[in-house]
Amino acid sequence: MDKSTTNDIQGQIPQVRPSLDELAREGARRMIAAALELEVEEYIQKLHHLRDENGHALVVRNGRAEPRTVSLGAGPIELQAPRVNDRRAEHRFTSKILPPYMRRSPRLNDALPVLYLRGLSTGDFEEAIPALLGVDAAGFSASTISRLTTVWQEEREGWCKRSLTGKEYVYVWADGVYFGVRLGEDKQLACLVLVGVLPDGTKEVIALQDGYRESTDSWLSLLRDLKRRGMPAPSLAIGDGALGFWAALRQVYPGTKEQRCWVHKIANVLDKLPKRVQPRAKDMLHEIMYAPNQQGALEDIQRFEQEFQAKYSKAVECLLKDQDELLTFFDFPAEHWIHLRTTNPIESAFSTVKARTKRTKGAGSRQAGLAMAFKLLLGAQKRWRKITAPHLVALVQAGVKFLDGQRQLSLKVA
């Protein structure tokens, strides 16, 4: 057969090539099917020695379940899970990979609030979800998000009542984050947030509550509630200069040391200086912030005062009034300084909420705004790393003293 004839024949045969999405879905289907088979096989092998009075196995395979369409990141796929007949009393096999009634992966359940919080309004879901997951994607619609916000509110209400007995937060970051709401008289929601560090170095959201303009009464109500639910005094609290939090902290946890946020302080000082001198002032403030020891920081503060006092006394006053609280971090491990100088863990997590509310001109109601913030923070918490040198947190909790970031060894007197 000559070359021209071969080309003619090939031209008559339709070239059916699966798309990349189809290949991904098929690959996902095969992998999940294999994982389900292995899960069942391991379950049966583990219990194969169990027999009834007639010597028959109590745990055996039992065919397959009805086909089920499940939405994954790669799109919807059809799965038919193997079944197990477990004839032991009060025992039943439940797949951890594909639990009963699951129609979409937990990862997609996490993706829905992320999409919503990042600015995809409920009306956009009608178009966006089929584009992302295919036209056959089930269980996704504009009403899905409306239902989810109600669920998030209920989850937050239960979370706010949980016991904190046994929880010891060595460090806590406090901040009040503002974002818009469309409904109600007050168009700004002040969200009071506390994030803490446990003795093993893990970061965890402690509290998230509506608070009127970060007032002392709002913070006082929050801290008293935490104490009532069992939270002991933390070793150190980090926050900006908002007087409401510090006044409340001194009433509820008077023994907790205070560290002012350097990012907020630098912004406040620069705001009191003309733009032409701000670069120089910012460099000097960073030298104070990153000084290797407390004495060096105090000397840098003196230099800043000498250079700007004559013309810009308000900027100098802004720095000096919180001088001691700005340098508290020197009394803690040097490895932790990067975490203790700012409230960045809260600021970075809330950037998504602010982007969402800016896109939609507000979060709707105050309760919806709190629910959004709650879902975002707890979702982000799963990906937070432990703080640097987590083993040192337990030493701080135990009362070990640090000077300029270095552990001080106590000498026993004979």
ZAKE-14576 format. One line per 3 residues: number of its first residue (from 1); for each residue x, y negated, z of C-alpha. Coordinates in steps of 0.25 Angstrom, whole numbers, m for minus. Layout:
BEGIN
NUM = X Y Z | ...
// end
This chain:
BEGIN
1 = 0 0 0 | 6 m13 m4 | 7 m25 5
4 = m4 m33 m2 | m14 m22 0 | m10 m21 15
7 = m12 m35 17 | m26 m34 10 | m30 m23 20
10 = m25 m30 32 | m33 m42 28 | m46 m34 28
13 = m44 m29 42 | m48 m39 53 | m37 m42 62
16 = m44 m42 76 | m34 m48 86 | m39 m50 101
19 = m37 m64 106 | m27 m67 117 | m39 m68 127
22 = m45 m55 123 | m31 m48 125 | m30 m54 139
25 = m44 m50 142 | m42 m35 138 | m28 m35 145
28 = m35 m40 158 | m46 m30 156 | m36 m18 154
31 = m28 m22 166 | m40 m24 175 | m46 m11 171
34 = m32 m4 174 | m32 m11 188 | m46 m6 191
37 = m42 8 187 | m30 8 196 | m37 2 208
40 = m48 13 207 | m37 23 205 | m29 19 217
43 = m42 18 226 | m46 32 222 | m32 38 224
46 = m31 32 238 | m43 39 242 | m43 52 234
49 = m40 60 246 | m54 57 252 | m64 69 250
52 = m78 72 254 | m82 85 261 | m82 92 247
55 = m68 87 243 | m73 77 233 | m66 64 233
58 = m73 52 240 | m67 41 230 | m68 44 215
61 = m69 36 203 | m83 33 198 | m83 28 184
64 = m84 13 180 | m92 2 184 | m100 m6 174
67 = m92 m16 165 | m90 m29 171 | m86 m42 164
70 = m76 m50 173 | m70 m64 170 | m55 m65 171
73 = m45 m76 167 | m43 m69 154 | m58 m69 152
76 = m70 m59 154 | m67 m44 153 | m75 m32 155
79 = m71 m22 166 | m76 m9 170 | m71 m5 183
82 = m69 9 188 | m78 13 200 | m75 22 212
85 = m84 31 220 | m80 30 235 | m89 39 242
88 = m83 35 256 | m93 29 266 | m92 13 266
91 = m81 13 255 | m82 7 241 | m71 4 231
94 = m71 m10 227 | m61 m15 216 | m52 m26 221
97 = m49 m30 206 | m63 m30 201 | m73 m32 213
100 = m88 m29 212 | m95 m40 205 | m83 m48 201
103 = m85 m55 188 | m73 m64 187 | m59 m63 193
106 = m56 m71 206 | m46 m79 198 | m57 m84 190
109 = m65 m88 202 | m53 m96 206 | m52 m102 192
112 = m66 m107 193 | m64 m117 204 | m51 m121 198
115 = m57 m124 185 | m68 m132 192 | m59 m139 201
118 = m49 m143 190 | m60 m151 183 | m69 m141 175
121 = m83 m145 179 | m94 m135 180 | m100 m139 167
124 = m87 m136 160 | m87 m121 164 | m97 m118 153
127 = m87 m120 143 | m74 m118 150 | m76 m104 156
130 = m79 m97 142 | m67 m104 136 | m58 m99 148
133 = m64 m85 150 | m72 m82 137 | m86 m83 133
136 = m90 m70 141 | m85 m75 154 | m96 m73 165
139 = m99 m80 177 | m94 m93 174 | m103 m106 172
142 = m105 m120 177 | m113 m114 188 | m102 m105 192
145 = m94 m117 198 | m107 m123 204 | m109 m110 212
148 = m94 m110 215 | m94 m123 221 | m105 m119 231
151 = m97 m106 234 | m85 m115 237 | m92 m124 246
154 = m97 m112 254 | m83 m106 254 | m78 m119 260
157 = m88 m120 271 | m84 m106 275 | m70 m109 274
160 = m71 m121 283 | m77 m113 294 | m66 m102 294
163 = m58 m99 307 | m44 m104 308 | m40 m96 320
166 = m27 m90 318 | m23 m100 307 | m11 m108 311
169 = m7 m119 301 | 7 m124 303 | 6 m135 293
172 = m6 m142 288 | m8 m152 276 | m20 m162 278
175 = m25 m171 267 | m38 m178 263 | m41 m176 248
178 = m51 m185 241 | m59 m181 228 | m72 m186 222
181 = m86 m181 224 | m98 m185 215 | m109 m182 224
184 = m112 m189 238 | m109 m202 243 | m95 m201 246
187 = m87 m199 232 | m74 m195 239 | m72 m182 246
190 = m61 m182 256 | m57 m168 257 | m49 m165 270
193 = m39 m153 268 | m29 m146 277 | m19 m135 271
196 = m11 m128 281 | 2 m119 282 | 0 m105 289
199 = 12 m100 297 | 16 m91 285 | 17 m103 276
202 = 4 m101 269 | m4 m114 265 | m19 m113 268
205 = m30 m123 267 | m35 m126 281 | m47 m135 279
208 = m54 m143 268 | m65 m153 273 | m73 m165 268
211 = m68 m177 276 | m72 m191 275 | m60 m200 271
214 = m50 m191 279 | m56 m198 291 | m51 m194 305
217 = m64 m188 308 | m64 m179 296 | m50 m174 299
220 = m54 m172 313 | m66 m164 310 | m58 m155 301
223 = m46 m153 311 | m56 m150 322 | m63 m140 314
226 = m50 m133 311 | m46 m133 325 | m59 m127 329
229 = m58 m116 319 | m44 m112 325 | m33 m120 318
232 = m22 m123 327 | m13 m136 326 | m4 m136 314
235 = 11 m139 316 | 11 m150 305 | 0 m158 297
238 = 4 m165 284 | m5 m176 278 | m6 m190 273
241 = m7 m202 281 | m22 m201 283 | m25 m205 297
244 = m37 m196 298 | m30 m183 298 | m19 m187 307
247 = m28 m193 318 | m37 m180 317 | m25 m171 318
250 = m20 m178 330 | m33 m175 337 | m35 m161 333
253 = m20 m156 332 | m12 m166 339 | 1 m157 339
256 = 2 m156 324 | 13 m164 318 | 10 m174 307
259 = 17 m175 293 | 13 m186 283 | 12 m183 268
262 = 24 m189 261 | 17 m190 248 | 6 m198 253
265 = 15 m207 261 | 24 m210 249 | 12 m213 241
268 = 7 m223 252 | 20 m229 254 | 22 m232 239
271 = 8 m237 238 | 13 m249 246 | 25 m252 237
274 = 26 m259 224 | 28 m249 212 | 42 m255 209
277 = 47 m250 222 | 39 m237 223 | 49 m228 216
280 = 60 m232 226 | 51 m231 238 | 46 m217 233
283 = 61 m212 232 | 64 m217 246 | 51 m210 252
286 = 55 m197 245 | 69 m198 252 | 62 m199 265
289 = 52 m188 262 | 63 m178 257 | 74 m182 268
292 = 82 m170 273 | 79 m174 288 | 71 m183 296
295 = 83 m193 299 | 85 m194 284 | 70 m197 282
298 = 70 m208 293 | 82 m215 287 | 75 m215 273
301 = 63 m221 279 | 72 m232 285 | 78 m235 271
304 = 64 m235 265 | 60 m245 276 | 72 m254 274
307 = 69 m255 259 | 54 m258 259 | 51 m264 272
310 = 53 m278 268 | 44 m279 256 | 35 m266 258
313 = 32 m265 273 | 19 m258 271 | 26 m246 263
316 = 36 m245 274 | 25 m245 285 | 18 m234 277
319 = 30 m225 278 | 34 m228 292 | 20 m227 299
322 = 21 m211 296 | 36 m210 297 | 36 m199 308
325 = 24 m191 301 | 31 m192 288 | 44 m185 294
328 = 37 m174 302 | 41 m163 292 | 55 m164 296
331 = 51 m156 309 | 47 m144 300 | 55 m134 292
334 = 62 m141 280 | 56 m130 271 | 42 m135 274
337 = 45 m150 271 | 40 m149 257 | 27 m145 262
340 = 26 m154 274 | 29 m167 268 | 16 m169 259
343 = 1 m164 258 | 4 m158 244 | m3 m145 247
346 = m16 m152 248 | m14 m163 237 | m10 m153 226
349 = m21 m143 229 | m31 m155 228 | m27 m160 215
352 = m36 m151 208 | m48 m155 216 | m45 m169 213
355 = m44 m166 198 | m57 m159 198 | m65 m170 205
358 = m59 m180 196 | m63 m172 183 | m77 m171 188
361 = m78 m185 195 | m80 m178 209 | m82 m164 215
364 = m97 m166 216 | m101 m165 230 | m92 m166 242
367 = m95 m151 245 | m91 m147 231 | m78 m155 232
370 = m74 m148 245 | m78 m135 239 | m69 m138 227
373 = m57 m142 236 | m59 m130 244 | m59 m120 232
376 = m47 m127 226 | m39 m127 239 | m41 m113 243
379 = m38 m109 228 | m25 m116 229 | m22 m110 242
382 = m20 m96 236 | m9 m102 228 | m2 m110 238
385 = 12 m105 242 | 17 m104 256 | 26 m116 261
388 = 41 m115 259 | 48 m107 270 | 35 m101 276
391 = 42 m94 287 | 45 m107 293 | 30 m111 295
394 = 29 m100 307 | 41 m107 314 | 34 m121 313
397 = 22 m114 319 | 30 m108 330 | 35 m122 334
400 = 50 m120 329 | 56 m134 328 | 62 m140 315
403 = 71 m152 314 | 73 m158 300 | 67 m145 294
406 = 77 m136 301 | 73 m126 312 | 77 m130 326
409 = 82 m118 335 | 78 m119 349 | 89 m117 359
412 = 86 m109 371 | 91 m115 384 | 98 m104 393
// end
